[in-house]
């Protein structure tokens, strides 16, 4: 930088004032801006302007022309603008660097939280499984006779542990899918069969809530298979998540209905409940990760089931959405591409 400054000064003062080399000071100012602090850049800019104007009189003390003064005034103005812009650019770079450091810190903190949650979730599964097996032993009378009242208490505790275990497994799945993507074991499967299995699995839950679950074919009562190319286990989780969501938000004595619709290029499944419905503000956010709305529908949820359901449906090339029903209730709908049954 000093060498560059010296070269420009030499060119300036070895030539008549009409020849303006002061523009070359811009390179020196830019070098100072990239290497020195703001105060040093200001000093370099002032020095460059001073040397440019001083060259009008030094070294020859020739007759000063108006054009020479105008040229050097323009050069001085250009140097001032260069100094101001370089200072502003330096401030912008510092602000960007600070913002980037903050973002990196937040990303690292978020990753640490996710790693901690994932590890903790995994470690909590072992004692829960042990507790469930111990409760089974109590129920089977391995530690002595259990009366009917104690049986009910043990069943309640076991059910609570199973719900907690299911939540932990869902949380683990969410982290695994976000980190590695959802790995599917696809084959041609019938959505009606998967729906039947999900209803059977959740029959006790529905009975305890006094909720009736039905499966129909919309306008037709004819039982017809809905063939898709998909992962049976993951699609079973879709039905389970949507049915549990519907059961939890249907009042006692209410009804949850699975409606299936068959089309040439896609299959549609609707899960309809008779609950209080969904607020308009909640509809766009229902399938977001950890979303907890203000309505009654999210009072007891974790915000993971619907998020995981959307991930599974989208991984199968489908779409899922929710709608409000009139006068009350909600409907969750998913659509998947049709696949011909095996052997066709």
C-alpha positions as CSV (number, residue, x, y, z in Angstrom):
1,X,0.0,0.0,0.0
2,X,2.9,2.4,0.8
3,X,4.6,1.5,-2.5
4,X,1.4,2.2,-4.4
5,X,1.0,5.6,-2.6
6,X,4.6,6.5,-3.5
7,X,4.2,5.6,-7.1
8,X,1.0,7.8,-7.5
9,X,2.7,10.7,-5.7
10,X,5.7,10.4,-8.0
11,X,3.6,10.4,-11.1
12,X,1.6,13.4,-9.8
13,X,4.5,15.6,-9.0
14,X,6.7,14.8,-12.0
15,X,4.0,15.9,-14.4
16,X,2.2,19.2,-15.1
17,X,-1.0,19.9,-13.1
18,X,-3.0,19.3,-16.2
19,X,-2.2,15.6,-16.0
20,X,-4.3,14.2,-13.1
21,X,-3.0,10.9,-11.7
22,X,-4.9,11.4,-8.5
23,X,-7.6,8.9,-9.6
24,X,-5.0,6.2,-8.9
25,X,-5.3,6.9,-5.2
26,X,-8.6,5.0,-5.3
27,X,-6.6,1.8,-5.4
28,X,-4.7,2.8,-2.3
29,X,-8.0,3.7,-0.5
30,X,-9.5,0.3,-1.4
31,X,-6.3,-1.5,-0.2
32,X,-6.5,0.5,3.1
33,X,-10.2,-0.4,3.5
34,X,-9.5,-4.1,3.1
35,X,-6.5,-4.2,5.5
36,X,-6.8,-1.3,8.0
37,X,-9.5,0.0,10.4
38,X,-11.9,2.9,9.6
39,X,-9.8,5.6,11.1
40,X,-6.8,4.6,9.0
41,X,-9.0,4.6,5.8
42,X,-10.2,8.1,6.7
43,X,-6.6,9.3,7.1
44,X,-5.6,7.7,3.8
45,X,-8.5,9.3,2.0
46,X,-7.7,12.8,3.4
47,X,-4.1,12.4,2.5
48,X,-5.0,11.4,-1.1
49,X,-7.3,14.4,-1.4
50,X,-4.7,16.7,0.0
51,X,-1.9,15.5,-2.3
52,X,-4.3,15.8,-5.3
53,X,-5.2,19.4,-4.6
54,X,-1.6,20.4,-3.5
55,X,-0.3,19.3,-6.9
56,X,-2.1,22.4,-8.4
57,X,0.7,24.6,-6.9
58,X,3.6,22.2,-6.3
59,X,6.2,21.7,-7.6
60,X,6.3,24.2,-10.5
61,X,4.0,27.1,-9.4
62,X,2.9,27.4,-12.9
63,X,-0.1,29.5,-14.0
64,X,-3.1,27.8,-12.7
65,X,-5.8,27.2,-15.3
66,X,-9.5,26.7,-14.6
67,X,-9.5,23.3,-16.3
68,X,-6.7,22.1,-14.1
69,X,-8.6,23.2,-11.0
70,X,-11.8,21.6,-12.3
71,X,-10.1,18.3,-13.1
72,X,-8.5,18.1,-9.7
73,X,-11.7,19.0,-7.9
74,X,-13.5,16.2,-9.8
75,X,-10.6,13.8,-8.9
76,X,-10.9,14.9,-5.2
77,X,-14.6,14.3,-5.2
78,X,-14.1,10.8,-6.7
79,X,-11.6,10.0,-3.9
80,X,-14.1,11.2,-1.2
81,X,-16.8,9.1,-2.8
82,X,-14.4,6.1,-2.9
83,X,-13.5,6.6,0.8
84,X,-17.2,6.8,1.8
85,X,-18.3,3.8,-0.2
86,X,-15.3,1.7,1.0
87,X,-16.2,2.6,4.6
88,X,-19.9,1.7,4.0
89,X,-18.8,-1.6,2.3
90,X,-16.6,-2.3,5.3
91,X,-19.5,-1.8,7.7
92,X,-21.7,-4.0,5.5
93,X,-19.1,-6.8,5.5
94,X,-18.8,-6.6,9.3
95,X,-22.6,-6.7,9.7
96,X,-22.8,-9.7,7.3
97,X,-19.9,-11.5,9.2
98,X,-21.7,-10.8,12.5
99,X,-25.0,-12.1,11.2
100,X,-23.4,-15.2,9.7
101,X,-21.7,-15.9,13.0
102,X,-25.0,-15.6,14.8
103,X,-26.7,-17.9,12.3
104,X,-23.9,-20.5,12.6
105,X,-24.2,-20.3,16.4
106,X,-28.0,-20.8,16.2
107,X,-27.6,-23.7,13.8
108,X,-25.0,-25.3,16.1
109,X,-27.3,-24.8,19.1
110,X,-30.3,-26.3,17.3
111,X,-28.2,-29.3,16.2
112,X,-27.1,-29.8,19.8
113,X,-30.7,-29.6,21.0
114,X,-31.8,-32.1,18.4
115,X,-28.9,-34.5,19.2
116,X,-29.7,-34.3,22.9
117,X,-33.4,-34.9,22.4
118,X,-32.7,-37.8,20.0
119,X,-30.3,-39.4,22.5
120,X,-32.5,-38.8,25.5
121,X,-35.6,-40.2,23.6
122,X,-33.7,-43.3,22.6
123,X,-32.4,-43.9,26.2
124,X,-35.9,-43.5,27.7
125,X,-37.3,-46.4,25.6
126,X,-35.4,-49.0,27.6
127,X,-36.8,-48.3,31.1
128,X,-40.3,-47.8,29.6
129,X,-40.1,-51.3,27.9
130,X,-38.9,-52.7,31.2
131,X,-41.7,-51.1,33.1
132,X,-44.3,-52.5,30.7
133,X,-42.9,-56.0,30.9
134,X,-42.9,-55.8,34.7
135,X,-46.6,-54.6,34.7
136,X,-47.4,-57.6,32.5
137,X,-45.8,-59.9,35.1
138,X,-48.0,-58.3,37.8
139,X,-51.1,-58.8,35.6
140,X,-50.2,-62.5,35.0
141,X,-49.9,-63.1,38.8
142,X,-46.2,-63.8,38.8
143,X,-45.8,-61.7,42.0
144,X,-49.0,-62.9,43.7
145,X,-52.7,-62.8,43.1
146,X,-54.1,-59.5,41.7
147,X,-57.7,-58.5,42.3
148,X,-60.0,-56.8,39.8
149,X,-59.3,-53.3,41.2
150,X,-55.6,-53.7,41.0
151,X,-56.0,-55.1,37.5
152,X,-57.7,-51.9,36.4
153,X,-55.0,-49.8,38.0
154,X,-52.3,-51.9,36.3
155,X,-54.1,-51.6,32.9
156,X,-54.3,-47.8,33.3
157,X,-50.6,-47.5,34.1
158,X,-49.7,-49.9,31.2
159,X,-51.8,-47.9,28.8
160,X,-50.1,-44.7,29.9
161,X,-46.6,-46.2,29.5
162,X,-47.6,-47.5,26.0
163,X,-48.7,-44.0,25.0
164,X,-45.5,-42.6,26.2
165,X,-43.5,-45.2,24.3
166,X,-45.5,-44.5,21.2
167,X,-44.7,-40.8,21.5
168,X,-41.0,-41.5,22.0
169,X,-40.9,-43.7,18.9
170,X,-42.7,-41.1,16.9
171,X,-40.2,-38.5,18.0
172,X,-37.3,-40.8,17.1
173,X,-38.9,-41.3,13.7
174,X,-39.2,-37.6,13.1
175,X,-35.6,-36.9,13.8
176,X,-34.5,-39.9,11.7
177,X,-36.6,-38.9,8.7
178,X,-35.4,-35.3,8.9
179,X,-31.8,-36.4,9.0
180,X,-31.8,-39.3,6.6
181,X,-35.1,-39.2,4.7
182,X,-37.9,-41.8,4.8
183,X,-36.9,-45.2,3.6
184,X,-39.8,-47.1,2.1
185,X,-40.2,-50.8,1.5
186,X,-42.8,-50.5,-1.3
187,X,-45.1,-53.2,-2.7
188,X,-48.6,-53.2,-4.1
189,X,-50.9,-53.0,-1.1
190,X,-54.7,-52.5,-0.4
191,X,-55.5,-49.4,1.6
192,X,-58.8,-51.0,2.6
193,X,-57.0,-53.9,4.3
194,X,-54.6,-51.5,6.0
195,X,-57.6,-49.5,7.3
196,X,-59.3,-52.6,8.7
197,X,-56.1,-53.5,10.6
198,X,-55.8,-50.0,12.0
199,X,-59.5,-50.1,13.1
200,X,-58.9,-53.4,14.8
201,X,-55.8,-52.2,16.6
202,X,-57.6,-49.0,17.9
203,X,-60.8,-50.8,18.7
204,X,-60.2,-50.7,22.5
205,X,-59.1,-47.0,22.4
206,X,-62.3,-46.1,20.6
207,X,-64.4,-48.3,22.9
208,X,-62.9,-46.5,26.0
209,X,-63.8,-43.2,24.4
210,X,-67.2,-44.5,23.4
211,X,-66.5,-43.5,19.8
212,X,-67.8,-45.6,16.9
213,X,-65.6,-46.2,13.8
214,X,-67.0,-47.1,10.5
215,X,-65.6,-47.9,7.1
216,X,-67.6,-47.2,3.9
217,X,-67.1,-46.6,0.2
218,X,-68.8,-43.2,-0.1
219,X,-71.7,-43.3,-2.5
220,X,-71.4,-47.1,-2.9
221,X,-71.6,-49.8,-0.2
222,X,-69.6,-52.2,-2.4
223,X,-66.3,-53.2,-0.8
224,X,-63.6,-52.4,-3.3
225,X,-59.9,-52.6,-2.9
226,X,-57.8,-49.4,-3.1
227,X,-54.5,-50.6,-4.7
228,X,-51.4,-48.4,-4.3
229,X,-47.7,-48.9,-4.4
230,X,-46.6,-48.3,-0.9
231,X,-45.0,-49.3,2.4
232,X,-47.6,-51.2,4.4
233,X,-46.1,-50.4,7.8
234,X,-45.8,-46.7,7.1
235,X,-49.3,-46.4,5.6
236,X,-50.6,-48.2,8.6
237,X,-49.1,-45.5,10.7
238,X,-50.9,-42.9,8.6
239,X,-54.2,-44.6,9.3
240,X,-53.3,-44.9,13.0
241,X,-52.2,-41.3,13.4
242,X,-55.3,-39.9,11.6
243,X,-57.7,-42.2,13.5
244,X,-56.2,-41.4,16.9
245,X,-56.4,-37.7,16.0
246,X,-60.1,-38.1,15.1
247,X,-60.9,-40.3,18.2
248,X,-59.2,-37.8,20.5
249,X,-61.3,-34.9,19.2
250,X,-64.7,-36.7,18.9
251,X,-67.0,-36.3,21.9
252,X,-68.3,-39.5,23.7
253,X,-71.0,-41.2,21.7
254,X,-69.6,-39.6,18.5
255,X,-68.6,-41.2,15.2
256,X,-65.4,-41.4,13.2
257,X,-65.9,-42.4,9.6
258,X,-63.4,-43.7,7.0
259,X,-64.6,-43.0,3.5
260,X,-62.7,-44.5,0.5
261,X,-63.0,-43.4,-3.0
262,X,-61.5,-45.2,-6.1
263,X,-60.4,-43.4,-9.3
264,X,-58.5,-44.5,-12.3
265,X,-55.3,-42.6,-11.5
266,X,-55.5,-42.1,-7.8
267,X,-57.1,-43.3,-4.5
268,X,-58.6,-41.0,-1.9
269,X,-59.2,-41.8,1.8
270,X,-61.1,-39.4,4.1
271,X,-61.2,-39.6,7.9
272,X,-64.2,-37.7,9.2
273,X,-64.9,-36.9,12.8
274,X,-67.8,-35.2,14.6
275,X,-65.7,-33.0,16.8
276,X,-65.6,-29.2,17.2
277,X,-63.8,-28.6,13.9
278,X,-60.6,-26.7,13.1
279,X,-60.2,-22.9,13.3
280,X,-59.3,-21.1,10.1
281,X,-56.1,-19.9,11.6
282,X,-55.0,-23.4,12.4
283,X,-55.7,-25.0,9.0
284,X,-52.5,-23.9,7.2
285,X,-50.3,-25.1,10.1
286,X,-51.8,-28.5,11.1
287,X,-49.1,-30.5,9.5
288,X,-46.1,-28.5,10.7
289,X,-43.6,-30.0,13.0
290,X,-44.4,-29.5,16.8
291,X,-47.3,-27.2,15.9
292,X,-49.6,-26.6,18.8
293,X,-52.6,-24.5,18.0
294,X,-54.9,-22.6,20.3
295,X,-58.0,-24.7,19.6
296,X,-59.3,-27.8,21.4
297,X,-57.9,-30.1,18.7
298,X,-54.3,-29.6,19.9
299,X,-55.0,-29.7,23.6
300,X,-53.6,-33.2,24.1
301,X,-51.4,-33.6,21.1
302,X,-47.7,-33.5,20.6
303,X,-47.6,-31.9,17.2
304,X,-45.7,-34.8,15.8
305,X,-48.4,-37.3,14.5
306,X,-49.8,-35.1,11.7
307,X,-46.3,-33.9,10.8
308,X,-45.1,-37.5,10.4
309,X,-48.2,-38.4,8.5
310,X,-47.6,-35.7,6.0
311,X,-44.0,-36.9,5.6
312,X,-45.1,-40.4,4.9
313,X,-47.8,-39.4,2.4
314,X,-45.5,-37.1,0.5
315,X,-42.8,-39.8,0.4
316,X,-45.4,-42.0,-1.5
317,X,-46.0,-39.2,-4.0
318,X,-49.3,-38.2,-2.5
319,X,-50.8,-35.2,-0.9
320,X,-52.8,-34.6,2.4
321,X,-55.0,-31.8,3.6
322,X,-57.7,-31.0,6.1
323,X,-61.1,-29.3,5.8
324,X,-63.8,-28.1,8.1
325,X,-67.2,-29.6,7.9
326,X,-70.6,-28.0,8.4
327,X,-72.2,-27.7,10.9
328,X,-69.4,-29.3,12.9
329,X,-66.5,-31.8,12.6
330,X,-63.3,-32.0,10.5
331,X,-62.1,-34.1,7.6
332,X,-58.5,-35.2,6.9
333,X,-58.0,-36.4,3.3
334,X,-55.0,-38.0,1.6
335,X,-54.6,-39.0,-2.0
336,X,-52.2,-41.5,-3.4
337,X,-51.4,-42.7,-7.0
338,X,-53.3,-45.8,-8.1
339,X,-51.3,-49.0,-8.7
340,X,-52.6,-52.1,-10.4
341,X,-52.9,-55.2,-8.1
342,X,-50.2,-57.8,-8.3
343,X,-50.6,-60.2,-11.2
344,X,-52.3,-57.6,-13.5
